[in-house]
């Protein structure tokens, strides 16, 4: 199997267009098209349907992606291994995280680990929930951080914490003075929502259905950090939690607990092949310390 064709396939799956794949690989679109056709001919089935200017994965394409990622990760890790062997370096601690937990948990923990172990090296992959499972399928990580509600059966996991949903709004907003808020309080305000494919949005929608309520969605974004910034810019409120906000909450904003109480479970995901690294335990220690610092004011 042609590895360059396999890389073309993965890039098209990630970016949706042949043009973007050609830019990343520094090849012409016709050359990338030929590489893709070579792979499809070898497999004797189409991997994409051509719809206007986009390539939509077929069922065969969806099934091939985890294996393609695993193969390419193995090739890449072999190159890394050979390079480390030449330099006699300790391999980096490989981490994977949902975006919602990267800024508030992963980055502060990496900073503390680096202070404790100045020679430590880390490789962090931040992946949305939709592709988190595909990257985990590569099994090329030591520790993952994600929502336990998005659990994959063949992966070993343990709960790190539960974090309560809160309303993030400007500190000078009248509702910010209340000790708690419910969904009915928010009905007539501009809601900055996460997109419908996010776990947080799905949990909020389930609460709305059970309460027979609707919120007025003004803007939709795919990551919590963008929603937080729009709130800071005075464009409305969002529903989030303390882990996503992190320790650097601006003085101009306030988190108010949401009633009835709803929680998201945050979990640690361990390599199913038990990849070992001496820095896993110290890193988990820092994660737990940071969780305690973030959640204590909201408990």
N, C-alpha and C positions, 0 to 999 in steps of 0.2 A: 504494500500500500504506500502511495506517495504521501510523505509527511507534509509536504507543502500544500497538497490538495486538502489534507485534513485540516490544516491551519486556516485555509481559505473557508472551508465549511464552518468552522467554529466562529470565525469573525463575522460571517454573514448571519449566523444564528444570533449573535450578540447585537449586531448593528442593523440588520434588516435589509441592507443594500449592498450590491456589488461594488458600487463606487467607493463607499467607506472602507470596505475590505481592501480594495486596491490601494487606497491612500495609506493605510496602515502598513501594508506589505511592500509599499514602494514599487508596485507593478502597475501596468496599464490595465484598464477594465477588460479588454479582450483577453489578456493573458490570464487574469483571474477567472474569467468565464471558462477558458479552456481547462484550467486546473479543476474547476468544479465539475465540468463535463467529464473529465477523466475519472474522477471519483465516482460519479453516477454510473458511468459505463462499467467500472470495475465492480460495483455493487449490483448492477443490472436493475436499478430502479431509481426513479427520480427522488431527489431529496427536498426539492422546493417546487412550488407552483408559482408561475410568473403571473402576478396580478398588477397591471399597470407598471409602475417602476419599482415595485417592491417584490421581494421573494418571500413567500409564505411557506413555512416548513410543512412537509407532508408527514404522515405518521412515521414513515421510515426515518425521516430527518430527526424527529423528536426522539425516536428510540436510539439513534446513533449518537446523539449529543453526549450523554454520560460516558460512553465508551471512548469517544473521541477525546474528551477532556482528560480521562484517565490515561490514555496513551500518551498524549502530549505532555501531561504533567510528569509522567515517568521519564520521558526523554529529557525534559527540562531539568528535572531533579538529578538525573545522571550527569548532565553537564556540570551542575552545581557541585555534585559530589566529587567529580574529578578535579575541579578547580580548587575545592577546599583541601583535597588530599595533597595537591601540590603545595598549598600554602599552610597546611596543617592547622586549619582554623576549625573552631567549634561551629557546627551548623547554626543558622539563625533559628530562633523560636518562631514557628509558623502559626499565625493566628488568623481566624476568619470571624467576621462580625456582621450583624445587621447594621445598617446605617444609623438606626435610632439609638444604638448603644455605643457607637464608635467614639463620638466626641465626649460624652459624659462618663464613660467607663474605660474603654480601651486606651484612649490616648493618655489620660492621667495615670493609668496603671503602667503604661510603657515608660512614662517619665519617671515614676518612682522606681521601677525596676532598673532603669539606667543609672539612677543615683546610687542604688544598692550594688549594682554590678556594672561598673563603668565600661567593661569590655563586651557587655551583652549586645547581641544583634537580633533584630526582630524583623519579620516579614509579615505585614498585615494586609489581608484582603478584605475589603468592605463590599458586601454583595447584598442586593435587595432580596426579599423573601422569595421572589419568583425564581431566582437563580441560585439561591443559597444552597438548596439541595443538590443541584448539579455540581457545584464546586466541592461540596462535602463528599460527593461520590468519588472524587479523585483520591480521597484519603491521603492527602499530602499535607496535613496540618497536625499540629499537636493539641490545639485547644480552640474551640469555637464558642461564640457568644451569640445567643439568639433567643427568640420567644419559644418557650416550651410548648405553647399552643400549636406551634408549627413543627411538631416533633416528627422525626423520621424513624420508623420502627427499627431499622437495622443499626441505629446509632446509640451508643452509650451516652447517657446524659444525667445530670443532677441539677436540682433547683438551686439557683443562686439567691433569688429574692422574689418577693411579690411587690409590685409598685402600683400605687393607687392612681386612678385617673383624676386629673385636676383640670381646671379651667385656667388658661393663661390669658391675662388681659392687662391693659395699662393700669398702673398703680393708682392713677387719678380717676379711674372709672368708678362710678357710684357702687357698682356691684363688687368691686375689689375690697370694699370695707366689710363685707359679710364673711362670717366664719366658714360658711359652706354655701354651695349653689346647687340647684337642681336643673334638669333640662328645661323645665317650663320657664325658668328665669331667663333663658337664653333665646327663646323663640323669636323675638322681634329684633335681634341683633345680627350684625354681619358675621357669619361663620366662615372661618378659614379652615377648610376641611382637608384631610388627607384624601388621596384618591381611593376609589372603591376597592382596589385590589390589595390594600394594606390591611393588616390584621387589626390595627387600632380602629380604623374606620368601620370595619365589619363589626367589631364589638360595640361601638357607639350606635350603629344602625340597629343592632339587635335590641339594645336598650330603648331606642326610640320606638320600635315596633311594639315592644311589650308595654310601653307607656302611652301608646297611641298618639305620639307627638311627631312633629316635623320641625327641622331647623332650617333657617334661611341661609343656604350655601352661597357665599359671595365669590370666593376664590377656592380653587382646588390645587394642591401641590402634592408631589409624590414623596417628599421627605419632610420629617418633622422640623429640621433646621430652617427650611424655607418658610414654613408656617410661623415659626417663632419670630423670624425676621419681619414678616409682614405684620405681625402683632406689634412689634417694636416700632414699625413705621406708622402705626395708628390706623390700620385698615380693618380692624375687627378683633375677634378673639379666636382662640383655637382650643381644642381639647387635647391634652398631652399628659405627660407624667414626669416625675422628678429625674429619672434616669436620663431621659431624652434631653431635658433642659441642662442638666449638669450643674457644676458648682458655680458657673459664671453667670448666674441670673442677673441681668441689669437691674439697678435700683428703680428704674422706671416701669418695671413689670412685676406682676405678682401672680403666684400660683394659689388658687383657691380650690379646696377639695370638692369633688363632685358627688352629689347624692342622687340615687342610692349608690353606695360604694361599689365600684367595679375595679378589678385588679388585673394586671398583666403579669404572667409568670416569666421570669427571666432565667434561662438555664445555661449551664456549661455543657458543651458537647465535646466528647472525647473521641480520639481516633479509634475506629473499630479495629484497626490492626495494632492498636496499642503502641503507636509511635511514641518513643520516650525522649524526654529532654530534661536536663537538670534544672531548668528555669521554670518548669510548669508550676510546681508547688509554690515557689516565691511569687510568681505572677498571680496565682489564685489568691494568695494571702493579700496582695495589694488590692485586687478586685473587691474582696470582702470588706476591707477597710473603707474603701471609697463608697461602696454601697451603704455602709452604716452611716457615713458622714452625709450622704445625699438624702437618705430617707428619714433620718432621725428628726429633722425639723417638721416633717409632714406626717409623722406617726401619731 
